[in-house]
Amino acid sequence: MNDTLKIFVVEDDPAYTKFLKYVLDLNPDFDVTCFETGKDCLKALYENPDIITLDYSLPDISGQEVLEEINRYDANIQVIVISAQEKIGTAVELLKCGAYDYITKDEDTKNRLLNTINNARKNLSLIREINTLREEISGKYEFSNSIVGDSPAIQKVFKRLEKAVNTAITVSITGETGTGKELVAKAIHYNSPRSDKPFVAVNIAAIPSELMESELFGHEKGAFTGAATRRIGKFEEAEGGTLFLDEIGEMDLNLQAKILRALQEKELSRIGGNEVIKLHFRLIVATHRNLAEEVQKGTFREDLYYRLLGMPVELPPLRERGNDIILLSRFFLKSFTEENSLSEIRLSPEAIEKLMKYNFPGNVRELKSIVELAAVMADGDSIEAEDITFNNASKENNFLYEEMSLRDYTFRIIQFYLDKYNNNVLKVAAKLDIGKSTIYRYLKEMEAELN
């Protein structure tokens, strides 16, 4: 923030104008300009004052009208109303309309005014800091910055996201663990008209089911044992912004019914309370599960499923994104070296080849971890193949590194997809583009070998 504070004084009494200017000019950091009428002040708003002291009773238009026009121009301008009126109702109304403070004209005006300007200056500094952070966050989550890749698979995602940002449609994000579902949710929020409002994320899988209702809906003091104070739930916290419910497929059926009602009615009551609270937020949900299949199994409500479906966005696994692996690796490597004040490190051709052959069951999250570890392990300015380590859990699934016959590979591939899709033979057959009879034959042979 600039050290000089630009202040407009709007006052029709020449003697009082002289008094205010004298008081303010005592501070060399204050750049003071005076106006006799409200209209003259409004015409000069293009000069972007930081603070305006405003007389309530002006000869041309009322102080309240001037205040409303200032707020329309820039709500961050701090307006201090100075008036001979001592009516509490007038002061309250002006504060509701956006005035920073209301000061009466008396013997203590000088001290009150200087204290108020000092506080308003701190408030301005905070507002500008918040706005700067919002701009940084918004830039960070621009699609091109937050979701790295140019593969056809990820380009389809970009097109979906571009359609989603300017509407309030519910977005349902699906994809394997580690594909970046929360990152996509944040990108939608920070590229939308709601970007200056809260982004509230809740991981359903991380919160015990018995606590989830209170977490989402909030509770009143004394609603249950241990409820010592009122608590605002995540639904209320997201007011005007975006609520992101991650791993929505893990929610139990009883809570699903309550969530459905809140979303349908767009209102809720805290646990133990009667007050009806209206809901105004954009909903984004994510899951690694196939909710349609969960509906068929009876573990997810069909009516809630259709309420949440909205615009589906399916994130491709990393193994289907081709050269995005290289782009992401370089992106993570650059970010890691900058964050840790390290010299520039590059990936050797052999390291790239090793990464490209890997299956990445942990997806983008796993790649980030692998690259960062490799940067630490590397000697010099180049990551070599031997610096890249795949964790044990990943090796169990990444059977392509094992030396097996084609027949054994086929067994493992079929078994992998059967496990992934809960032994749904039809789906596995479709995914692998083979007949059901082929799967049954292999299963029979596998069973015979085990016996």
PEDAMO-V6827 format. One line per field, one symbol per residue. ss: DSSP state (h for helix, s for strand, l for the rest). A space follows every 10 residues. Layout:
ss=???
//
This chain:
ss=llllssssss lllhhhhhhh hhhhhlllls sssssllhhh hhhlhhhlll ssssslllll llhhhhhhhh hhhllllsss sssllllhhh hhhhhhllll ssssllllhh hhhhhhhhhh hhhhhhhhhh hhhhhhhhhh llhhhhllll lhhhhhhhhh hhhhllllll ssssllllll hhhhhhhhhh llllllllss ssshhhllhh hhhhhhhssl llllllllll sslhhhhlll lssssslhhh llhhhhhhhh hhhhhlssll slllllssll lsssssslll hhhhhhhlll lhhhhhhhhs sssslllhhh lllhhhhhhh hhhhhhhhhl lllllsslhh hhhhhhhlll llhhhhhhhh hhhhhhhlll lsslhhhlll lhhhhhhlhh hllllhhhhh hhhhhhhhhh llllhhhhhh hhlllhhhhh hhhhhhhhhh l
//
